[in-house]
Structure formats: C-alpha cells, structure tokens
C-alpha cells in the first residue's frame, strides 16, 4: 500500500487555497499542483498569441496550440514557493497579472480546454504524495482522494487579501476593481456548465475569514493524522 495520499483543495477565488497548499506541501514533502495556474498559463498563451484581439475567436483554431503543451511545478527555495513552468519557461510572475486574471475565467469555461487539462492533472496524481488545488479537483479529477478540503471566506476579506498582495508587488489596481474581479470570477465559476465550482459532499469545509494560516495548517494536519490512523497508512 502506498503510504502517501492525494489531498484536494477546492474553493473560491482568493480563498487561500495556494497558501494552505504551499504550507502542507512543505510540511509533508508532497508535490503541490496549482491547477488554477495551469488555466492562467493557457490564458497567458492566448494573450501572447493575440487571440483576444480578434473578433474571430475560434476554439478549434486555438486547441491545436495546446497539443504539445508541457507543465512543470518546481519548488523555489529562495522564494519558498512552488512555481509553474509552461513549456520550460517560468511564467509564475506573468500569470498573476490583472490582464490574465481578467481572461482566465473565460478560458476555464471552454470544455475542450478543461478536458485536455483534466488528463494532465490526473497524471500528476499517479504516484500520490500530491496536494492539488483548484475548482473541481475533489469531485471530478480525484473523487476518491483520501482528503478533500473546501475553502471559503467573505468576499470583502478575499478582495482585501488579493489587493494587498498586488500592492506588495507594486501592481497598480484599486480595491474596488479587485473586488469586482473576484465577484465576477465567483459567478463564472459557479455558473459554468462544465465542472462548476461546488463543494464535494465528503469534503471538510474551512472558512478562513478569521482563521490564520497556522490554524488552518494545524486543522488539516489533525485530519491527516486521523485518516492515517484509521486506514493504517
């Protein structure tokens, strides 16, 4: 029996999924796969190819570009975080731009793109020892994962956190714009026909509106300990 687990973390935009996943990844020495970063990378690719500059947007014309796409997640010891590489290029910084943020929900609604990424995401879990975060991981990608977490938090708190993050990085964006963007992404995620954001029935919900990272980590580590004892892993 493989002693390692697959842990899924789903939830709303800017609800702290990545922060918790990073902390767990470091503590457990597990791989951290940020599926949101994968969709952002594809949005970045579409922007670079000026796909959104044309009124002739055609999914069939764009999908072939993804046939040989390659994703890698590498730990940056200096920055103490996981970074995504698209076709061997580190795009971690670029995918956080407001331009990519504005387009990613549209990209995530395209069935052909979701299907292509689902295949890649499932391969990341072949050897277990994985913490994967996103919107549909617990109920679609790994429905039989050992632990499912669902993250939520108030819209105002989530917007404030993301606004502060942008300010620290010197990116100019107003709080009101950030709040509107997150609300729009929530609505897009909830309402899309293909794999909408929803809480898996057997997941553990964490509302971190007033819960710091340390307390979230302690809570999840306790859950992992219980699962290991129960399943003797």
Number of C-alpha atoms within 10 A of each C-alpha: 5 8 10 15 20 21 26 29 26 28 26 26 24 20 25 26 23 23 15 20 25 21 18 22 21 15 11 13 12 20 23 26 28 22 20 18 24 25 23 25 23 23 25 23 18 18 15 10 12 11 17 13 10 8 7 9 12 10 14 9 10 15 12 10 13 13 9 7 14 13 18 16 18 14 16 10 8 6 8 11 16 22 19 23 18 19 12 11 11 16 17 17 10 13 23 16 14 16 13 20 18 16 19 21 21 15 18 25 18 14 15 14 17 15 12 14 20 16 11 15 20 14 10 17 20 10 11 17 20 24 27 30 26 24 27 24 26 29 21 13 20 19 15 14 17 17 21 27 21 25 23 20 20 14 19 15 16 22 24 17 17 19 20 14 12 19 14 10 9 9 14 11 13 11 18 12 13 21 19 13 16 21 18 14 20 18 14 17 24 15 14 16 12 15 19 16 22 17 21 18 11 14 18 16 17 18 16 18 16 9 11 11 14 10 11 18 17 12 12 18 15 11 13 16 13 12 15 15 9 9 10 10 12
